[in-house]
């Protein structure tokens, strides 16, 4: 097996698009679950709103890209408000059910033929990233070296994503260190105690839901611009669960936890995929045990087992504190 190529492919995921997208999605979830204790299983809906907000504005209304980004952010804010009013007073388990149902309802709505004129139905939206790449400040050519070698298009979308991640981390870091952030942590630990101090619990939860949702929408914007299209089935519940995996792996309620978790997750998935395919091709793994088609499923099984072991022996994640996972689910 070519271990140099295998390691190079894994290293390339340090700045892979999937890694950067899930950094943003997990940062948003960190605001919900890590700092406020909101068990939101509908983050995929906010990511999808970011993608569709840009896609519909640019493609069907011929609007500029900046207007599409503003529409995406506004749509995520509206969804958080509409979702928050009836659900934020629910217990953690009921909130999880309501949010995951909302995400699936949104996905089925945008892929239905009823709104095909605007959402493209099951075919999605295409040709929405031309203005973004037309504004590319990097001249034609190849930048970097080895596994970190990028064309001008690949470099531009990565720089854009990294800027959004840096801005999101800065905002989250400043907020959670403020009195507002300390109230959120108090709500996570014991909201009755915080309510007894005269704080409006519902308002704080709503603000956290909006902020995390907007950051999730930024993930959808990056994903749609990187692919130049929006496909509804890319925003299934698997997206939310992978974002939670990244968050728990890196450590909830830690500013850099989602970033570290997303990097480890996608580097590990790439490494196990290329290792298993190489072992199957070289004959180290007999075809009666596993073939190339089954590699994709087996790598998720291996990563799942590793995550189970992590949750058993270090449930707080790599950077986390065990006390940060204590929720008031009454």
C-alpha positions as CSV (number, residue, x, y, z in Angstrom):
1,X,0.0,0.0,0.0
2,X,1.1,3.6,-0.7
3,X,1.2,4.9,2.8
4,X,2.5,8.3,1.6
5,X,-0.6,8.8,-0.5
6,X,-2.9,7.5,2.3
7,X,-1.4,10.0,4.8
8,X,-1.5,12.8,2.3
9,X,-5.2,12.3,1.6
10,X,-5.9,12.3,5.3
11,X,-3.8,15.4,5.9
12,X,-5.7,17.2,3.1
13,X,-8.8,17.0,5.2
14,X,-7.3,19.5,7.7
15,X,-8.6,22.2,5.4
16,X,-11.1,20.1,3.5
17,X,-14.5,21.6,2.6
18,X,-16.4,19.1,4.7
19,X,-14.1,19.9,7.7
20,X,-14.7,23.6,7.4
21,X,-18.5,23.2,6.9
22,X,-18.8,21.0,10.0
23,X,-16.6,23.4,12.0
24,X,-19.3,26.1,11.5
25,X,-22.2,23.7,12.0
26,X,-20.6,22.4,15.3
27,X,-19.8,25.9,16.5
28,X,-23.5,26.7,16.2
29,X,-24.5,23.6,18.0
30,X,-22.0,24.5,20.7
31,X,-23.9,27.6,21.4
32,X,-27.1,25.6,21.6
33,X,-26.0,22.5,23.5
34,X,-22.6,23.3,24.9
35,X,-23.3,26.6,26.5
36,X,-27.1,26.7,26.9
37,X,-28.1,23.1,27.2
38,X,-30.5,23.1,24.3
39,X,-30.8,19.7,22.8
40,X,-31.3,20.8,19.2
41,X,-31.4,18.0,16.8
42,X,-32.5,20.2,13.9
43,X,-29.2,22.0,13.0
44,X,-29.5,20.5,9.5
45,X,-32.5,22.8,8.9
46,X,-30.4,26.0,9.7
47,X,-27.6,24.7,7.4
48,X,-30.2,24.1,4.7
49,X,-31.7,27.5,5.1
50,X,-28.3,29.1,4.6
51,X,-27.8,27.1,1.3
52,X,-31.3,27.7,0.0
53,X,-31.4,31.4,1.1
54,X,-28.4,32.1,-1.2
55,X,-29.5,29.7,-3.9
56,X,-33.1,31.0,-4.3
57,X,-32.0,34.7,-4.1
58,X,-29.2,34.4,-6.7
59,X,-30.8,31.9,-9.1
60,X,-34.5,32.6,-9.1
61,X,-34.6,36.3,-8.1
62,X,-31.3,37.3,-9.9
63,X,-30.2,39.0,-6.7
64,X,-26.5,39.7,-5.8
65,X,-24.6,37.3,-3.7
66,X,-24.4,39.7,-0.7
67,X,-28.2,39.9,-0.7
68,X,-28.5,36.1,-0.8
69,X,-26.2,35.9,2.3
70,X,-28.4,38.5,4.1
71,X,-31.5,36.5,3.1
72,X,-29.9,33.3,4.4
73,X,-29.1,34.9,7.8
74,X,-32.5,36.5,8.1
75,X,-34.2,33.2,7.2
76,X,-32.2,31.4,9.9
77,X,-33.2,34.1,12.4
78,X,-36.9,33.7,11.5
79,X,-36.7,29.9,11.8
80,X,-35.1,30.2,15.2
81,X,-37.9,32.6,16.4
82,X,-40.7,30.4,14.9
83,X,-39.1,27.3,16.3
84,X,-38.3,28.8,19.6
85,X,-41.6,30.2,20.6
86,X,-43.4,26.8,21.0
87,X,-40.4,24.6,21.9
88,X,-38.0,26.4,24.2
89,X,-40.3,25.8,27.2
90,X,-40.2,22.0,26.6
91,X,-37.9,19.6,28.4
92,X,-34.7,18.5,26.7
93,X,-36.0,15.3,25.2
94,X,-39.2,16.9,23.8
95,X,-37.2,19.8,22.4
96,X,-35.0,17.2,20.6
97,X,-38.1,15.6,19.1
98,X,-39.5,18.9,18.0
99,X,-36.3,20.1,16.4
100,X,-35.5,17.0,14.5
101,X,-39.1,16.9,13.1
102,X,-38.8,20.5,12.0
103,X,-35.6,19.8,10.1
104,X,-37.1,16.8,8.3
105,X,-40.3,18.7,7.5
106,X,-38.2,21.5,5.9
107,X,-36.2,19.0,3.9
108,X,-39.4,17.3,2.5
109,X,-41.0,20.6,1.7
110,X,-38.0,21.9,-0.3
111,X,-37.7,18.7,-2.3
112,X,-41.4,18.4,-3.0
113,X,-42.8,19.3,-6.5
114,X,-45.1,21.9,-5.0
115,X,-42.2,24.4,-4.6
116,X,-40.2,23.1,-7.6
117,X,-40.3,26.5,-9.2
118,X,-38.2,28.0,-6.4
119,X,-36.3,25.1,-4.8
120,X,-35.8,22.9,-7.8
121,X,-37.5,20.0,-6.0
122,X,-35.4,16.8,-5.7
123,X,-33.0,18.2,-8.3
124,X,-32.1,21.1,-6.2
125,X,-30.6,24.4,-7.4
126,X,-27.6,24.7,-9.7
127,X,-25.4,27.5,-11.0
128,X,-25.5,29.8,-7.9
129,X,-21.8,30.3,-7.3
130,X,-20.7,32.2,-10.4
131,X,-20.7,35.6,-8.8
132,X,-18.7,34.3,-5.8
133,X,-15.9,32.8,-8.0
134,X,-16.0,35.9,-10.3
135,X,-14.9,37.9,-7.2
136,X,-12.0,35.6,-6.6
137,X,-9.0,37.8,-5.7
138,X,-6.4,35.0,-6.4
139,X,-5.0,34.9,-9.9
140,X,-5.2,31.6,-11.9
141,X,-2.6,29.1,-10.7
142,X,-1.8,26.5,-8.1
143,X,-1.1,27.5,-4.5
144,X,0.6,25.5,-1.7
145,X,2.4,22.2,-1.9
146,X,1.8,18.5,-1.4
147,X,-1.6,17.6,0.2
148,X,-2.2,21.4,0.7
149,X,-2.1,22.2,-3.0
150,X,-5.1,24.2,-4.2
151,X,-6.3,25.8,-7.4
152,X,-7.4,29.5,-7.2
153,X,-11.0,28.4,-6.8
154,X,-10.3,25.9,-4.0
155,X,-8.1,28.4,-2.2
156,X,-10.8,31.1,-2.4
157,X,-13.6,29.1,-0.9
158,X,-11.3,27.9,1.8
159,X,-10.2,31.4,2.7
160,X,-13.8,32.5,2.7
161,X,-14.7,29.6,5.1
162,X,-11.8,30.2,7.4
163,X,-12.7,33.9,7.7
164,X,-16.3,32.9,8.7
165,X,-14.9,30.4,11.2
166,X,-12.6,33.0,12.7
167,X,-15.4,35.5,13.0
168,X,-17.7,33.0,14.6
169,X,-15.1,31.8,17.1
170,X,-14.4,35.4,18.0
171,X,-18.0,36.3,18.5
172,X,-18.7,33.1,20.6
173,X,-15.5,33.6,22.7
174,X,-16.4,37.2,23.5
175,X,-20.0,36.4,24.3
176,X,-19.4,33.4,26.5
177,X,-16.9,35.3,28.6
178,X,-19.4,38.2,29.2
179,X,-22.2,38.3,31.8
180,X,-24.6,37.2,29.0
181,X,-22.5,34.0,28.5
182,X,-22.4,33.3,32.3
183,X,-26.2,33.5,32.4
184,X,-26.4,30.9,29.6
185,X,-24.1,28.6,31.5
186,X,-26.3,29.1,34.6
187,X,-29.4,28.2,32.5
188,X,-27.6,25.0,31.4
189,X,-26.8,24.0,35.0
190,X,-30.0,25.0,36.8
191,X,-32.5,27.3,35.1
192,X,-34.7,27.5,38.1
193,X,-31.9,29.1,40.1
194,X,-31.3,31.6,37.3
195,X,-35.0,32.4,37.1
196,X,-35.0,33.0,40.8
197,X,-32.5,35.8,40.2
198,X,-35.0,37.6,38.0
199,X,-33.5,36.6,34.6
200,X,-35.8,36.0,31.6
201,X,-34.9,32.4,30.8
202,X,-36.9,32.3,27.6
203,X,-35.3,35.4,26.2
204,X,-31.8,34.1,26.8
205,X,-32.6,30.7,25.2
206,X,-34.1,32.4,22.2
207,X,-31.0,34.6,21.7
208,X,-28.7,31.5,21.9
209,X,-31.0,29.6,19.5
210,X,-30.8,32.5,17.0
211,X,-27.1,32.9,17.2
212,X,-26.4,29.2,16.9
213,X,-28.8,29.0,14.0
214,X,-27.2,31.9,12.1
215,X,-23.8,30.3,12.5
216,X,-25.3,27.0,11.2
217,X,-26.6,29.0,8.2
218,X,-23.1,30.2,7.4
219,X,-22.1,26.5,7.1
220,X,-24.8,26.0,4.5
221,X,-23.6,29.1,2.6
222,X,-20.1,27.6,2.5
223,X,-21.3,24.2,1.4
224,X,-23.5,25.5,-1.4
225,X,-20.9,27.9,-2.8
226,X,-18.2,25.1,-2.7
227,X,-20.4,22.8,-4.7
228,X,-22.1,25.4,-6.8
229,X,-25.4,23.7,-6.1
230,X,-28.0,22.9,-3.4
231,X,-29.3,19.3,-3.1
232,X,-32.0,18.7,-0.5
233,X,-30.8,15.3,0.6
234,X,-27.4,16.7,1.7
235,X,-29.3,18.2,4.7
236,X,-30.7,15.1,6.2
237,X,-30.5,14.2,9.9
238,X,-27.1,12.6,9.3
239,X,-25.7,16.2,9.0
240,X,-26.9,17.1,12.5
241,X,-25.5,13.8,14.0
242,X,-22.1,14.3,12.5
243,X,-22.0,17.9,13.8
244,X,-22.8,16.5,17.3
245,X,-20.1,13.9,16.8
246,X,-17.6,16.7,16.0
247,X,-18.8,18.8,19.0
248,X,-18.6,15.9,21.5
249,X,-15.3,14.7,20.2
250,X,-13.6,18.0,20.6
251,X,-15.4,19.0,23.8
252,X,-18.7,20.8,24.4
253,X,-18.6,24.3,25.9
254,X,-15.1,24.9,24.7
255,X,-14.5,27.6,22.0
256,X,-12.1,25.5,20.0
257,X,-13.8,22.2,20.8
258,X,-16.0,22.1,17.6
259,X,-13.0,23.0,15.4
260,X,-10.7,20.3,16.9
261,X,-13.6,17.7,16.7
262,X,-14.4,18.5,13.1
263,X,-10.8,18.2,12.1
264,X,-10.3,14.9,13.9
265,X,-13.6,13.5,12.6
266,X,-12.9,14.1,8.9
267,X,-9.2,13.2,9.0
268,X,-10.1,9.9,10.7
269,X,-12.9,9.2,8.2
270,X,-10.5,9.9,5.3
271,X,-7.7,7.8,6.9
272,X,-9.9,4.8,7.6
273,X,-11.4,5.0,4.1
274,X,-8.1,5.0,2.2
275,X,-6.5,2.4,4.5
276,X,-9.4,0.0,4.1
277,X,-9.6,0.4,0.4
278,X,-5.8,0.0,0.1
279,X,-6.0,-3.2,2.2
280,X,-8.8,-4.6,0.1
281,X,-7.0,-3.8,-3.1
282,X,-3.7,-5.3,-1.8
283,X,-5.5,-8.5,-0.7
284,X,-4.8,-8.0,3.0
285,X,-8.5,-8.1,3.6
286,X,-10.2,-11.0,1.8
287,X,-13.2,-10.1,-0.4
288,X,-15.4,-12.6,1.4
289,X,-15.0,-10.4,4.5
290,X,-15.3,-7.0,2.9
291,X,-15.1,-5.5,-0.6
292,X,-14.7,-2.0,-1.8
293,X,-18.4,-1.2,-1.8
294,X,-18.6,-2.0,1.9
295,X,-15.7,0.2,2.9
296,X,-17.9,3.4,3.3
297,X,-20.1,1.7,5.8
298,X,-17.3,0.0,7.7
299,X,-15.4,3.2,8.2
300,X,-18.4,4.7,9.9
301,X,-18.7,1.6,12.1
302,X,-15.1,2.0,13.2
303,X,-15.5,5.7,13.9
304,X,-18.7,4.9,15.8
305,X,-16.9,2.3,18.0
306,X,-14.1,4.8,18.6
307,X,-16.6,7.4,19.7
308,X,-18.3,5.0,22.0
309,X,-15.0,4.3,23.7
310,X,-14.3,8.0,24.0
311,X,-17.7,8.6,25.6
312,X,-17.0,5.7,28.0
313,X,-13.5,6.8,29.1
314,X,-13.6,10.6,28.4
315,X,-17.2,11.7,28.0
316,X,-16.3,15.4,28.1
317,X,-14.3,15.1,24.9
318,X,-10.7,16.0,24.2
319,X,-10.8,19.6,25.4
320,X,-14.0,19.5,27.5
321,X,-14.8,19.4,31.2
322,X,-17.0,16.6,32.5
323,X,-19.1,19.2,34.4
324,X,-20.0,21.0,31.1
325,X,-22.1,18.0,30.1
326,X,-24.4,18.2,33.1
327,X,-27.8,19.3,31.9
328,X,-30.9,20.5,33.7
329,X,-33.5,18.5,31.8
330,X,-36.4,19.0,34.2
